[in-house]
Amino acid sequence: MTGSRILSLGHYQPSRVVTNDEIAQLVETSDEWIRDRVGIAARRIAGDETVADMAAAAADKALANSGLNAADIDLVVVATCTSIDRSPNVACRVADKLGIDAPGAYDVNTACSGFAYALGTVDHAVRAGASRNALVIGAEKLSDFTDWTDRSTCIIFGDGAGAAVVTAAGEDEPAGVGPVVWGSVPERGDAVRIQGWRPYVAQEGQTVFRWATTALAPLALQACERAGVDPSELAAFVPHQANSRIIDGIAKRLNIPQAIIAKDIVESGNTSAASIPLALSKLVERREVPAGAPVLLFGFGGGLTYAGQVVRCP
């Protein structure tokens, strides 16, 4: 049994940028109000691109950055809650688009915590010897499920994808993916929902805000403890990009002034399961976090579910 590590990252966003001023033409709101309430300046909105298209584009970049090729991948896992098709799953579509032959392929749906859940399951698969090289992807097309007449939700969401190539750590190499801390609060599951046939995203914002800002910091600290990393050692904190005030609230309770706090929400909005790998990939691409540095990932959202782990930056 060996640990795993993130070998490389990649991300993809649609070309269309939708500003707050554009949203203000659809509903009664303003750029100032949106920035103050959720911290978003713009978001990317997909056209004809599907969840699988965006997932494959991000995964292709991660694979290109890894030095591996499609033949080396034996497992594909996609975290998403916005795939319209029930079958084939998104992971199988991604494998087909990238020419990956006969991988294990499955989707994970825990909404905004999905990438951390998917990374946890892949780490377990590597440790158990069921996988050697895996693609872990978070991809969402939330615009398909957004009510553009509801000003409480249409200001929030965006589309995009982020991906990681995860590989087995060497025999003498420390694990680069720490133990996952995951769980849920099922009795509050309706606080964020996409229910019924052809549904819209709906949420109870204050319920989610109070839960996230009060309950999650201790759980994130558990992820540090399980990884044997003191919070003072963290180079970055990459939470789900739900709301800038939630991000600031959790970071304050973690007491990590030395760490970079990912704020991709400003330019990307809330992209659910895509938000963590999207933000992490951008930090790495801009070389804001050195290779090997510990980074705390923590996702939370619909379910209500949460998951997080400390990873070493590729």
N, C-alpha and C positions, 0 to 999 in steps of 0.2 A: 504494500500500500504506500502510495506517495501522494504528495500534495499537488496542487495545480498553481498556475500563474497566468496572468494576462500577458500575452505575447505582443499584441498590437491592438489598435483601435481604428475605427473609421466611422464617419457619419454622413448623412445625406439630408438635405432639406429642399423642398420645392423652391422654384425660382420666384414665385409670386410673393411679394411682401405686402401685407395688409397693415396699414398704420392705424393708430387710434382715431385719427381724423376720418378715415374711411368708415370705421365702425360707427362713429358719431353721425354719419349720414344715414345709418340704418336704424339706430335706436337713440333714445334721449340720453346722451352721455357726453363726455369730453375727454380730450387727451389728459388734461390735468387730473380729472377725477379717476381715470383708469390707472394712471401712474401712481397716484396717492393710495388707492385702495389695494392694488395687486402688484404694482411695480412693473407693468408691461408697457413697452413703447411700441412694439410691433410683433407680428407673428407671421409664419409662413403657411400658406394655404395651397394644398395640392389641387391640380386640375383632374386630368384623366388618370393620373398615377394611382395605383392601388397600394394597399398596405404591403403586399408582396413585392411590388416594384421598388418601393422605398427601402424595404428590408434588404432586398438583394443588392441595391446600390450601395448601402452602407457596409454590408458584409463583403462586397467585392473590394471596397477600399481597405477594409481591415485585413483581408486576405493578402492584398497586394503589399501592405505594410509589414506583413509577418515574415516574408521570405518563404512561406509554404505555398502549395498550390492546391487546387480542388481535390486532387487524388489523396492528399494527406488528411483530409477532414473525414472523421467517422461519426460525427454527431452534430446535428443542427437543432437549436432550440430557439424559438421565437416567443417573446412576451408581447402580447397584444390583447386589447379588449375591443378592437374596432374592425376586426375582419368580418366582412359581410357574408362570405361563404363559410358554410359549416364544414365542408369537405370538398377537395383536399385541404388540409391545413396549410397555414402559411409556410411552415418549415419545409414541407415537401415542395411547395412552389419555389421557394428560395433555392433548394438543392437542385431542382431542375434548371432554373435560370443560370446557376453557376456551374453546372455540369459536375456536381458532386455525386459520385456513384454509390448507391446503397447505404447511405448513412442512417443511423437512428435519427428520427425526425419527429418532434412533437412541439405543440404550442402550450404556453402557460398563460392563464388568464387570472391575474390577481390585480388587474387594473394598474394603478400608478406605482405599486410596489413590484411590478412584474419582472423588471430586469434583475433586481436583487434576488428575487425568488429563483429565476432562471439560472443565474450565476451560481446560486447555492446548490441547485440540483446538478448542474454540470460539474461543479467541484466534487460533489459526492460520487458522480459517475467516474471521474478520473481517479479518485482515491480507491474506488472499488475495482478498478481495472477494466471498466466497461467502455472507456473512451481514452484516446491518447491526445487527439487534437479536435477541438470543438469550436463551433461558431455559436456565440450567444448574442441574440439580437433583441432590441426593443424597438418596435415600430408601431406607429399609430396614424390613422387618418380620422381625427376627431371632427373635422369639418363635415364629414358624412352624418354625424350624429349631433350636430349643433343647431339649435333653434336660433336663427339669426334675427328673430324678433324679441328674444328674451335677453334683456340687457344684463341680467345677473350672471349669465353663462357665456354669451357670445363674445364678451370681451376677453375671455380667459384662454380659449383653447387654440392650439396650432397643430400642424402636421410635421412629421419627420421621422427619422430613424437613426439609431446608433448601434454599433456592433463591436464585439470583442472576439479575438481569437484566443482561446484558452487552451493551454497545453500542459502536459504533465511536467512537474518540476523534476530536475535531475536528482539522482540519488544523494548527492552531497549538497544539494541546493535547498535553502529554506522555502517553505510554501509561500507563494505570492498572493494567495486568496485565503483570507482568514475564515474561521468558522462563522457560519451564518446565524444571526439571531432573527427568528421569524415568529409570527403569530398573527392573531386577528381579534377583533371585537365583534363577533357575529350579531350580537343584539343591537348594534348600531349600524348594521350593514346597509340600511336604506338611506343613510346620510349622503352617499354618492351612488348613483344608480343609472343604468341604461336598461330599462325594462320594457318588455312587450315586443310587439312586432313593428318594425320600422320606428324605433324609439329615438328620443332625444336624450342627451345627457341632462340630468337633474341632480341638484345637490342642496344640502342644508349647510350653507357656508359657515354660519356661526358655530354649528355643532362640530364641524371638521376643524375649524380654527382653534376652538377651545381644546379639543382632544389633542391636536398636533402640538400645540404650544405648551401643554402641561404634561402629557403622558410619554412623549417620544424621546426626549433627551436622555432619561435614565436607560431606556432600551438601547439607544445608540452607544451609550457608555459601556453597556454590556458587551457590545460587539468589539469595542477596544480591549476590554478586559480579556475576552476569549482569545483574541489575537495576540495577547501579551504586549500590547502597545499602549503606552501612557498617552492620554489626550494631548499632553504638551509636546509629544513627538510628531503629531499629525502635520503633514505638509499642506493638506487640503481637506475640505469637507464638501462632498458633492451629494446634497440631498435631492429628493424629488422636487422639481421646480413647480411647486403648486401656487405659491404666493410669496412675494418678497418679505412680507411681514412675518409669515410663518417661518421662512428660512432664517430671518434675523432672530426670531424668538427662540428657535431651537439652538442656534449657534451661541447665543448669549448664555443659555443654560449649560452648554457644554464647556464654556470658558476656554476657548481656544483662540486667543487673539493672534497667535503666530500663524495660524492656518489661513490659506486662501479659501474664501467662501464662494462657491460657484453661484453665479447669478445669471445664467443663460436665459432665465425667464424674461429678462428685459428685452431681448431681441428675438426670442423664439416662442414666448408664451408657455402655457402648460401643455406639454406633449405626452403626458401620462407615462406609460412604460418606456417611451423613448427618451425621457428627459434626462435620466442619469447618464446613460452612455453617450448621449449627444453632448452634454456639458463636459463630461470627462474627456471625450475625444478632442474637444476644442481646447481644453487646458493643455493637453499633451501636444497637440498640433502647434500651439503658440509657445511651447516649451516653458510654461509657467511653473511646472512641477518637475523636479529632477527625477531621472530614472531611479527606481528602487525606493523612492520615498513613500511612506505610508499615507494612504488616502482613505478616509472613511466615507463609504457609500451608505445612504439610508433612504429607502423608499417607503411611501405610505399613501393610503388612499382607499378607493372603493373596496368595500367588504365588511367592515373596515379592516384592512390588512396592513402589515408592516413587515419589512425585512431589511437587514443591513449587514455589512461585513467590511473589514479593513482589507484593502488590497495594496499591493506594491505597484507603483506606477511603472508602466513599461518604458 
